[in-house]
Amino acid sequence: MTAELVRGQNHALDRTRVEIRITAGGPVVAAVTLGDAQGRVPGTEAVAHPGAPRRTGIEVPRQAAAEHRLAVDLGALPDAVHRVSVLLALPTGIGALTTFGAAAPPSVRVTDLDATGLAGYTLTGLGAESAVVAVELYRRAGAWKVRAVGQGYADGLAALLRDQGLPQAAELAAEIEEAVGRGHARAVPAPAPAAAGRPDGHARPQHPAPDTTTPPAADRAAAAPPSASDGHSAHAPAEHGPSGPASAVHGPGPTAPTAEGATPTTPPAGAPVDYRHPKRRATPTPATPTPPVDAPGAPVSPPAPTLPVAGDAAGWSMEERLYNQVWGMFEDLTRSVAAYRSASDFAESRLEQELDTALSDPRNRLGTAADAARAAARDKHAALVTQARAALDRDLAQLAAESEVVEPALPPAFARWDSPVWQAHRSAQERPMALRLGDLHLPEVRDLRIPMLVRLPLERGLWIDCGPDAYAWRGPDPERAYARRELGSALTDGPPDEAELRRLSLETAVALAARMLAVHPAGEFAVQVIDPGGTALPALAPLLETGVLPAAPVPGAQGVATVLEGLTRRVDLVQMAVRSRAADALPPDVDTADQLLIVHDFPHGFDDRAVTRLRYLADEGPAVGVHLLMVADRAQAREYGPVLDPLWRSLLRITPVPDAHLADPWVGHAWTYEPPLAPRGSQVVRQVLGRVAEARRERRS
């Protein structure tokens, strides 16, 4: 299995004869330098390049090309060689690229001789650089390892070679350029033409040009994070992406940059609006020779469609690239559906206007003329709707194909509970950048799910609404049937009863707690529970039986006060330690691990003092690692009056059943949220919690 590296990461090599395969967005020059233990290159004889492609144990290509294969025999290298650096440089006068930031990021793969992948590295984040040290193979304690470097140089190959200690850097760089120029005519096919409206030459799935009759609102549609209908904003992918909602607008005027370091450009007049996410990158379609055209008007084969690739967005690590890709899919779906709805609304208004115009003359209200006018208006309406739906279907097909590729590649923190990644999950080494809270979808396409990701650490608490009065269930019957089928519960045709909602709410809380425990390093995350009535014990069984929750929550007001007092003390002490920069002065009984407090059956067992402490934890806790997860019915807390309104507004409301309560204020979408429950009958949550408990025991020992 290929190890996907990030910048600075290394990976051991278990063999000495390997190939290094390079793929770039345009022609590049590949070279190799052989350095000593300090990484210094003694002279030009230690450099393999197109002018001298063979050195002892090394062979590189003679020409510049978009794909390369380098042969390396580490066992044949001289004993003085401790570092093998793979260099990439942009040739002058070949292709349109002058910087690496203007194309898709280069990708380097280290394989064995039968093409089995050993390690891979995608050089993201390049901008004005024209030469880069991609990877290096280095000798450590008699064994060889590969390290992802990604060190770029804006001054070109000469600066790179000079930095490696080569005295004749400028002369050798000129020799390499001359050798590449000599071999260019016989080796390099013409690069593929750049995609329309894209300065980098690679394209995302193409959105068709909007119909000239489509109102400007369709072109101004932009994505934004959904927010609860009562004013609670939801941390969907759009909220924490690399750019805010305002930067996602692609209307008339300059477009957002398509790659890091690329210069924004203004599309030519009459060009289609580019709805693609500004931070997403695409896998370039391989260049194919253009067939000769013997006569004007000869047919030209359409370009091959772009195949989706997991992790094709910008980012320093695969996790960040997948996160940004999910954010981009969310935006693409938002814009596509917004354009379809806008076009459909325009078709309806145009139909009404044409019917009014046709019938405004009394002489045309009867007879064949009136029938023809009505038929013509309806035909135009049907044509507009059909055209809009065809454009939407093309976009949805591409997004569905991308989802099929991305979903299996997601790490545990982003993956569904039915993903195979959980079967091999072990204790995490570091905290992930985000967490999956559920799925989002729109009614136009029920089968396409967009993961709802929130950044870690959580900036706000969560509230699982178990109140039956909070669900309007105004949706059509298929929506209720969908909920029954997905959850496998005995929901009736009417609203679910309180007992059913409370059971599902507790299952959702346990599933979220298990996910948070699993994706944090062992011992760095803990769960505490407040259950004054003692009614949550059946749902808490996975936490208790695996030992992740040391003991059952103490019922009654005393249990509420004890937990809240301990967490309030922790927040106060950690805040003082942070302000005083004296983290090592904390008392030994203070648990510095992040805490998740699950509050069930609120406000039962809470007095005024307990309510005040709960509000304090909701406001001050997230900054010092104390997070709140409430399973509550807001209607039951009305006895406290408006004093709790700030508490509800500070929490992110989620639901234990699919519910369209997340509103997008920018384009008016009502997103349907689905909770992150495990498949019915699955033991995956209990198995994951068992591994968490085992990792904790190993850490203590």
C-alpha positions in Angstrom: 0.0 0.0 0.0 1.4 3.4 -1.0 2.2 5.7 1.9 0.9 9.2 1.2 3.5 11.6 2.6 3.2 15.2 3.5 6.0 17.8 3.6 8.8 16.8 5.9 7.4 13.2 6.5 9.7 10.2 5.8 9.0 6.5 5.0 11.4 3.6 5.2 12.3 1.7 2.0 12.6 -2.1 2.2 14.4 -2.4 -1.1 17.3 -0.8 -2.9 16.2 -0.9 -6.6 13.3 1.5 -7.1 11.7 3.7 -9.7 10.6 7.3 -9.2 7.6 8.2 -11.3 6.8 11.9 -11.8 3.6 13.4 -13.2 3.2 17.1 -13.7 0.7 19.5 -15.3 3.2 20.4 -18.1 6.7 19.6 -19.3 9.3 19.5 -16.5 13.0 18.7 -16.4 14.0 15.9 -14.0 17.4 15.6 -12.5 19.1 13.9 -9.5 22.0 15.1 -7.3 24.1 12.8 -5.2 25.1 14.4 -1.9 27.3 13.5 1.1 26.2 13.2 4.7 25.7 16.9 4.9 23.8 17.0 1.7 26.5 18.9 -0.3 27.1 18.0 -3.9 30.9 17.8 -4.6 30.8 18.6 -8.3 29.0 18.3 -11.6 29.9 14.6 -11.8 27.5 14.0 -9.0 24.5 15.3 -11.0 22.4 13.2 -13.3 20.6 15.4 -15.8 19.4 15.4 -19.5 22.9 16.3 -20.7 24.4 13.4 -18.6 21.5 11.0 -17.9 23.6 8.2 -16.4 25.6 8.1 -13.2 26.5 5.1 -11.1 23.2 3.7 -9.9 21.1 6.5 -11.4 19.4 7.1 -14.8 17.2 10.1 -15.7 15.3 11.0 -18.9 17.0 13.1 -21.6 14.0 15.4 -22.3 11.4 17.6 -20.7 8.0 15.9 -20.4 4.9 15.8 -18.3 5.7 12.3 -17.1 9.0 10.8 -16.1 10.4 7.5 -14.8 13.8 7.6 -13.0 15.7 4.4 -12.2 17.6 4.3 -8.9 19.8 1.4 -7.7 20.7 2.5 -4.1 22.9 -0.6 -3.7 25.2 0.5 -6.5 25.8 4.0 -5.2 29.3 4.9 -3.9 29.7 4.7 -0.1 30.2 8.5 0.0 26.7 9.1 -1.2 24.2 9.6 1.6 21.5 11.6 0.0 19.8 11.3 -3.5 17.8 14.5 -4.2 15.2 14.4 -7.0 14.9 17.9 -8.7 12.2 19.2 -11.0 12.6 22.4 -13.0 10.5 24.2 -15.6 12.3 24.5 -19.0 12.5 27.8 -20.8 10.7 28.1 -24.1 8.9 24.7 -23.7 5.2 24.9 -22.9 3.4 27.9 -21.4 4.3 27.3 -17.8 6.8 29.7 -16.0 5.8 28.8 -12.4 4.6 25.6 -10.8 1.7 27.5 -9.3 0.1 27.9 -12.7 -0.6 24.2 -13.1 -1.8 21.2 -11.2 0.7 20.3 -8.5 3.4 17.7 -9.5 3.1 14.2 -8.0 6.0 11.9 -7.2 5.7 8.2 -6.7 8.4 5.8 -5.5 7.7 2.3 -6.7 9.5 -1.0 -7.0 10.3 -2.5 -10.4 6.9 -4.0 -10.9 5.2 -0.6 -10.3 4.0 -1.4 -6.8 3.7 1.8 -4.9 5.9 2.4 -1.9 5.5 6.1 -1.2 3.8 9.1 -2.8 4.0 12.8 -2.4 2.0 15.6 -4.1 3.8 19.0 -4.1 1.0 21.3 -3.1 1.4 24.9 -2.1 3.8 25.9 -4.9 3.5 29.4 -6.4 6.2 31.4 -8.1 8.8 28.6 -7.9 10.3 27.4 -11.1 12.6 24.7 -9.6 12.0 22.4 -6.6 13.6 19.6 -4.7 10.7 17.1 -4.7 11.9 14.2 -2.6 15.1 12.8 -1.3 16.3 9.3 -0.6 18.7 9.3 2.3 20.8 6.8 4.2 20.3 6.5 8.0 21.9 3.8 10.1 22.6 1.7 7.1 19.0 1.8 5.9 17.4 4.0 3.2 14.4 6.2 3.6 12.4 8.6 1.4 11.5 12.1 2.7 9.0 14.5 1.1 10.8 17.8 0.7 8.9 20.2 -1.5 11.6 23.0 -1.3 11.0 25.5 -4.1 13.2 28.2 -5.7 11.8 31.2 -7.5 15.2 31.9 -9.1 15.2 28.7 -10.9 17.5 25.7 -11.3 20.8 27.6 -10.8 19.7 28.8 -7.3 18.7 25.3 -6.4 22.0 23.8 -7.4 23.9 26.7 -5.7 22.0 26.0 -2.5 23.2 22.4 -2.6 26.8 23.6 -2.5 27.6 23.1 -6.2 30.3 25.6 -7.2 29.5 25.5 -11.0 25.7 25.9 -10.4 25.1 28.6 -13.1 27.2 26.7 -15.7 25.5 23.4 -15.1 22.0 25.0 -15.2 22.9 26.5 -18.6 24.2 23.1 -19.8 20.9 21.4 -18.7 18.8 24.0 -20.6 20.9 23.5 -23.7 20.5 19.7 -23.5 16.8 20.0 -23.0 16.5 22.4 -26.0 18.3 20.0 -28.3 16.1 17.1 -27.4 12.8 19.0 -27.4 12.0 18.6 -31.1 12.2 14.8 -31.0 10.7 14.1 -27.6 8.0 16.4 -26.4 4.5 16.5 -27.9 2.6 19.8 -28.0 0.8 20.5 -24.7 -2.9 20.3 -24.5 -4.7 23.6 -25.0 -5.7 25.4 -21.8 -9.3 25.1 -20.6 -11.5 28.1 -21.5 -11.3 30.7 -18.8 -8.6 28.9 -16.8 -5.0 30.2 -16.9 -3.6 27.0 -15.5 -4.6 24.6 -18.3 -6.6 22.1 -16.2 -10.3 22.1 -15.6 -12.9 20.9 -13.1 -16.2 19.5 -14.4 -17.4 22.0 -16.9 -20.6 23.9 -16.2 -22.5 24.7 -19.4 -23.0 28.3 -20.3 -26.2 29.7 -18.8 -29.0 30.3 -21.1 -29.1 34.0 -22.3 -32.6 34.2 -20.8 -31.5 33.1 -17.4 -31.8 36.0 -14.9 -28.7 37.4 -13.3 -29.6 35.9 -10.0 -28.5 32.5 -11.2 -25.0 33.8 -12.0 -24.8 35.5 -8.6 -25.6 32.3 -6.6 -23.0 31.6 -4.0 -22.6 29.1 -1.3 -22.7 29.8 2.5 -22.8 27.6 5.5 -26.3 26.5 6.4 -27.8 28.0 9.6 -30.6 26.8 11.7 -33.9 28.3 10.9 -34.1 29.9 14.4 -30.8 31.8 13.9 -28.3 29.1 14.8 -25.5 28.9 12.3 -24.3 25.4 11.4 -20.6 24.6 10.9 -21.0 23.0 7.5 -18.0 22.6 5.2 -18.6 26.0 3.7 -18.1 27.8 7.0 -14.6 26.4 7.6 -13.2 26.2 4.1 -10.1 28.0 2.9 -12.2 31.0 2.0 -15.3 32.6 3.3 -18.7 32.7 1.6 -18.0 36.1 0.0 -14.9 34.9 -1.7 -16.9 32.1 -3.3 -19.0 34.4 -5.5 -18.2 33.9 -9.2 -20.2 36.5 -10.9 -19.2 39.1 -13.5 -15.8 40.6 -12.9 -12.5 39.0 -11.7 -12.7 35.4 -10.7 -11.0 33.9 -7.7 -7.6 32.3 -8.3 -7.8 28.7 -9.5 -4.6 27.6 -7.8 -2.3 28.8 -5.1 -0.1 31.5 -6.5 -2.1 31.8 -9.8 -2.9 35.3 -10.9 -6.7 36.1 -10.9 -7.9 36.7 -14.4 -11.0 38.3 -15.9 -12.9 36.0 -18.2 -13.4 37.3 -21.7 -16.7 38.9 -22.7 -19.3 36.3 -23.5 -17.4 33.5 -21.8 -19.4 31.2 -19.4 -19.3 32.0 -15.7 -16.9 29.7 -13.8 -18.8 28.2 -10.9 -15.9 26.0 -9.8 -14.5 26.2 -6.3 -11.5 28.5 -6.3 -9.3 26.2 -4.2 -10.1 23.0 -5.9 -7.7 21.4 -8.3 -8.3 18.8 -11.0 -6.4 15.9 -12.4 -5.3 17.0 -15.8 -6.5 14.9 -18.7 -3.5 13.4 -20.5 -2.6 15.3 -23.7 -3.5 13.4 -26.8 -2.3 14.2 -30.3 -4.7 16.3 -32.3 -5.9 14.6 -35.4 -5.1 16.5 -38.7 -7.9 18.6 -40.1 -7.9 18.4 -43.9 -10.8 20.7 -44.5 -12.6 23.5 -42.7 -15.5 22.2 -40.6 -14.0 18.7 -40.2 -15.4 17.1 -37.0 -13.2 17.3 -33.9 -13.4 14.7 -31.2 -14.6 16.1 -27.8 -12.0 16.1 -25.0 -12.1 13.1 -22.7 -13.9 13.8 -19.4 -11.9 14.6 -16.3 -11.8 11.6 -13.9 -12.4 12.4 -10.3 -9.5 11.9 -7.9 -9.6 11.8 -4.1 -7.5 14.6 -2.6 -7.3 16.9 -5.7 -7.8 20.1 -3.7 -5.1 22.3 -2.2 -3.6 21.5 1.1 -0.4 20.5 2.9 -1.6 17.0 3.9 -4.0 14.4 2.4 -6.4 15.2 5.3 -6.4 18.9 4.5 -6.8 18.2 0.8 -9.8 15.9 1.4 -11.3 18.4 3.8 -11.0 21.2 1.1 -12.4 18.8 -1.5 -15.5 18.2 0.6 -15.9 21.9 1.0 -15.6 22.3 -2.7 -18.2 19.6 -3.4 -20.6 21.4 -1.0 -20.1 24.7 -2.9 -20.5 23.0 -6.3 -23.7 21.4 -5.3 -25.0 24.6 -3.8 -24.3 26.6 -7.0 -25.7 24.0 -9.3 -29.0 23.6 -7.5 -29.2 27.4 -7.1 -28.8 27.9 -10.8 -31.4 25.2 -11.6 -33.9 26.7 -9.2 -33.3 30.2 -10.5 -33.7 29.0 -14.1 -36.9 27.2 -13.2 -38.3 30.2 -11.5 -37.5 32.4 -14.4 -39.2 29.9 -16.8 -42.3 30.1 -14.7 -42.4 33.9 -14.6 -41.7 34.0 -18.4 -44.6 31.6 -19.0 -46.9 33.8 -17.0 -45.8 36.9 -18.8 -46.2 35.4 -22.3 -49.7 34.0 -21.4 -50.7 37.5 -20.1 -49.4 39.1 -23.3 -51.1 36.6 -25.5 -54.4 37.1 -23.7 -54.3 40.8 -23.2 -55.9 41.4 -26.6 -59.5 40.4 -26.5 -59.4 39.3 -30.1 -56.9 36.6 -29.3 -58.6 35.1 -26.3 -60.6 32.6 -28.3 -60.0 30.4 -31.3 -56.9 28.8 -32.8 -54.7 31.9 -32.3 -55.1 31.7 -28.5 -54.5 28.0 -28.5 -51.3 28.4 -30.5 -50.0 31.2 -28.3 -50.6 29.1 -25.2 -48.9 26.1 -26.7 -45.9 28.1 -27.8 -45.5 29.6 -24.3 -45.7 26.2 -22.7 -43.2 24.8 -25.2 -40.7 27.5 -24.4 -41.3 26.9 -20.7 -40.7 23.2 -21.1 -37.6 23.8 -23.2 -36.1 26.1 -20.6 -36.8 23.7 -17.7 -35.4 20.8 -19.7 -32.3 22.7 -20.5 -31.8 23.7 -16.8 -32.4 20.1 -15.7 -29.9 18.7 -18.2 -27.3 21.1 -16.9 -28.1 20.1 -13.3 -28.0 16.4 -14.2 -24.5 16.8 -15.7 -23.2 18.5 -12.6 -24.8 16.0 -10.3 -23.4 13.0 -12.3 -19.9 14.5 -11.9 -20.4 15.2 -8.2 -21.8 11.7 -7.7 -18.8 10.2 -9.4 -16.5 12.3 -7.2 -18.4 11.3 -4.1 -17.9 7.6 -4.9 -14.2 8.2 -5.1 -13.8 10.6 -2.1 -16.0 8.7 0.4 -13.8 5.5 0.6 -10.7 7.7 0.9 -11.9 9.7 3.9 -10.0 9.2 7.2 -11.9 8.0 10.3 -12.7 11.5 11.5 -14.5 12.2 8.2 -15.8 8.7 7.4 -19.3 7.2 7.9 -19.7 4.4 10.5 -20.2 1.9 7.7 -16.8 2.7 6.1 -14.2 -0.1 6.1 -11.6 2.3 7.6 -13.1 1.7 11.0 -12.3 -2.0 10.9 -8.6 -1.3 10.9 -8.7 1.8 13.1 -6.2 2.1 15.9 -5.4 4.8 18.4 -4.8 8.2 16.7 -1.3 9.8 17.0 -2.6 13.4 16.7 -5.9 15.3 16.7 -7.5 15.6 13.3 -8.4 19.0 11.8 -12.2 18.3 11.6 -14.9 15.9 12.6 -17.9 14.6 10.7 -21.2 15.5 12.4 -23.5 13.9 9.9 -24.6 14.3 6.2 -26.3 17.0 4.2 -28.4 16.7 1.1 -30.9 18.6 -1.0 -34.3 17.4 -2.3 -33.3 17.6 -5.9 -30.8 14.7 -5.3 -31.5 12.5 -2.3 -28.8 10.0 -3.1 -25.9 12.5 -3.0 -24.6 13.1 0.5 -22.2 15.8 1.5 -20.3 15.2 4.8 -21.0 17.9 7.3 -17.6 18.6 8.8 -16.8 20.9 11.8 -13.3 22.1 12.7 -11.6 20.8 15.9 -11.4 21.8 18.6 -15.1 22.6 18.6 -15.8 26.3 18.9 -19.3 25.8 20.2 -21.3 23.2 21.9 -23.9 20.8 20.4 -27.5 20.4 21.1 -29.4 17.3 20.1 -33.1 18.3 20.0 -35.3 15.6 21.4 -38.4 17.7 21.7 -41.3 16.3 19.5 -42.8 19.8 19.2 -39.7 21.1 17.4 -40.3 19.0 14.3 -42.9 20.4 12.0 -42.8 17.4 9.6 -44.3 19.5 7.0 -42.4 17.6 4.3 -44.1 15.2 1.8 -44.8 11.6 2.7 -41.6 10.4 0.8 -39.5 12.3 3.3 -41.1 10.5 6.3 -40.7 7.2 4.4 -37.1 8.0 3.8 -36.5 8.5 7.5 -38.2 5.2 8.4 -36.2 3.3 5.9 -32.8 4.9 6.8 -33.2 4.6 10.6 -35.0 1.3 10.6 -37.4 2.6 13.3 -41.1 2.2 13.8 -42.0 5.8 13.0 -45.6 6.3 12.2 -47.1 8.4 9.4 -47.4 11.2 12.0 -44.7 12.8 14.1 -42.5 10.4 16.1 -43.3 10.2 19.8 -41.2 11.5 22.6 -39.8 8.1 23.6 -38.6 7.3 20.1 -36.9 10.7 19.7 -35.2 10.5 23.1 -33.9 7.0 22.3 -32.5 8.1 18.9 -31.1 11.3 20.5 -29.1 9.3 23.1 -27.8 7.0 20.4 -26.7 10.0 18.4 -24.9 11.4 21.5 -23.1 8.1 22.1 -22.1 7.8 18.4 -20.7 11.4 18.5 -18.8 10.7 21.8 -17.4 7.5 20.4 -16.2 9.3 17.3 -14.5 12.0 19.3 -12.8 9.5 21.5 -11.6 7.5 18.6 -10.0 10.3 16.6 -8.1 11.8 19.5 -4.9 10.3 20.9 -5.3 7.9 23.8 -5.7 9.7 27.1 -6.2 13.2 25.5 -10.0 13.1 25.4 -12.5 12.1 28.1 -16.3 11.9 28.5 -18.4 12.8 31.5 -22.2 12.4 31.7 -24.9 14.2 33.7 -28.1 12.1 34.0 -30.2 13.2 37.0 -33.0 10.8 36.3 -30.8 7.8 35.5 -32.8 7.1 32.3 -29.9 7.1 30.0 -28.1 4.0 31.3 -29.3 1.7 28.4 -28.0 4.0 25.8 -24.7 4.6 27.7 -24.0 0.8 27.8 -21.3 0.9 25.1 -19.4 3.6 27.1 -19.7 1.8 30.4 -19.1 -1.8 29.3 -15.9 -0.9 27.5 -14.6 1.2 30.5 -14.3 4.4 28.5 -16.9 5.9 30.9 -15.4 4.8 34.3 -18.7 4.7 36.2 -22.4 5.3 35.7 -23.5 9.0 36.3 -24.6 9.7 39.8 -28.4 10.5 39.7 -30.1 13.5 41.4 -29.1 17.0 42.1 -25.9 15.9 43.9 -24.6 14.2 40.8 -25.3 17.4 38.7 -23.5 19.6 41.2 -20.4 17.4 41.5 -19.7 17.2 37.8 -20.4 20.9 37.2 -18.2 21.9 40.1 -15.3 19.8 38.9 -15.4 21.1 35.3 -15.9 24.7 36.4 -12.8 24.4 38.6 -10.9 22.9 35.7 -11.9 25.8 33.4 -10.9 28.4 35.9 -7.5 26.8 36.7 -6.6 26.2 33.0 -7.6 29.8 32.1 -5.3 31.2 34.9 -2.5 28.9 33.8 -2.8 30.1 30.2 -2.9 33.7 31.1 0.1 33.3 33.4 2.0 31.1 31.0 2.4 28.6 33.8 0.8 25.4 32.4 3.3 23.3 34.4 2.0 24.8 37.7 -1.4 23.2 37.5 -2.4 20.9 40.5 -1.7 17.2 39.8 -5.4 16.4 40.2 -6.4 18.5 37.2 -7.1 16.5 34.1 -5.7 18.4 31.2 -7.3 16.2 28.6 -10.2 17.6 26.6 -13.6 16.9 28.1 -17.0 16.2 26.5 -19.9 16.8 28.9 -23.1 15.0 27.9 -26.1 16.6 29.7 -29.2 14.5 29.5 -32.7 15.3 30.8 -32.1 19.0 31.2 -33.4 20.9 33.3 -34.4 18.0 35.6 -32.1 18.2 38.7 -30.8 21.7 37.9 -31.2 24.5 40.3 -30.2 28.2 39.7 -26.6 27.6 40.6 -26.3 24.6 38.4 -27.8 26.5 35.4 -25.4 29.4 35.9 -22.4 26.9 35.9 -23.8 25.2 32.8 -24.0 28.6 31.0 -20.4 29.4 32.1 -19.1 26.1 30.7 -20.9 26.7 27.4 -19.3 30.1 27.1 -15.8 29.6 28.5 -15.3 25.9 28.2 -14.5 25.5 24.4 -11.4 27.8 24.6 -9.8 25.5 27.2 -11.0 22.1 26.0 -14.4 21.6 27.8 -17.2 20.9 25.3 -20.9 20.6 25.9 -23.3 18.1 24.3 -26.8 18.6 25.4 -29.7 16.1 24.8 -32.6 18.3 25.7 -36.1 19.6 24.8 -36.1 23.3 24.8 -39.8 23.4 25.7 -39.2 21.7 29.0 -36.8 24.5 30.1 -39.4 27.3 29.7 -39.8 27.6 33.4 -36.4 29.5 33.5 -37.8 32.1 31.1 -35.6 34.0 28.7 -32.5 33.5 30.9 -31.6 30.4 28.8 -32.1 31.9 25.4 -28.3 32.8 25.1 -27.5 29.2 25.9 -29.6 27.8 23.1 -28.3 30.4 20.7 -24.7 29.4 21.5 -25.2 25.8 20.7 -25.3 24.1 17.3 -28.7 22.4 17.0 -28.7 18.9 15.4 -31.5 16.4 15.2 -31.7 12.6 15.8 -33.8 12.1 12.6 -33.4 13.6 9.1 -34.8 17.1 9.2 -34.6 20.0 6.8 -33.8 22.6 9.5 -30.5 24.0 8.2 -31.2 27.1 6.1 -28.7 28.7 3.7 -29.3 32.5 3.9 -27.3 33.2 0.6 -29.3 31.1 -1.8 -32.3 30.0 0.2 -31.5 26.3 0.3 -33.1 24.2 3.1 -30.5 21.5 3.8 -31.7 18.2 5.2 -29.4 17.0 8.0 -28.9 13.3 8.8 -27.4 12.2 12.1 -24.2 10.1 12.2 -25.7 6.9 13.4 -24.2 3.5 12.8 -26.2 1.0 10.7 -28.9 -0.7 12.6 -27.5 -3.9 14.3 -23.9 -2.9 13.7 -21.4 -3.3 16.5 -18.9 -0.9 15.1 -19.3 1.7 17.8 -18.8 -0.8 20.6 -15.7 -2.2 18.8 -14.2 1.2 18.3 -14.8 2.1 22.0 -13.1 -1.2 22.9 -10.0 -0.2 21.0 -10.0 3.2 22.7 -10.1 1.5 26.1 -7.3 -0.8 25.1 -5.1 2.1 23.9 -5.7 3.8 27.2 -4.5 0.8 29.1 -1.4 0.5 27.0 -0.6 4.1 27.5 -0.9 3.8 31.3 1.4 0.7 31.3 
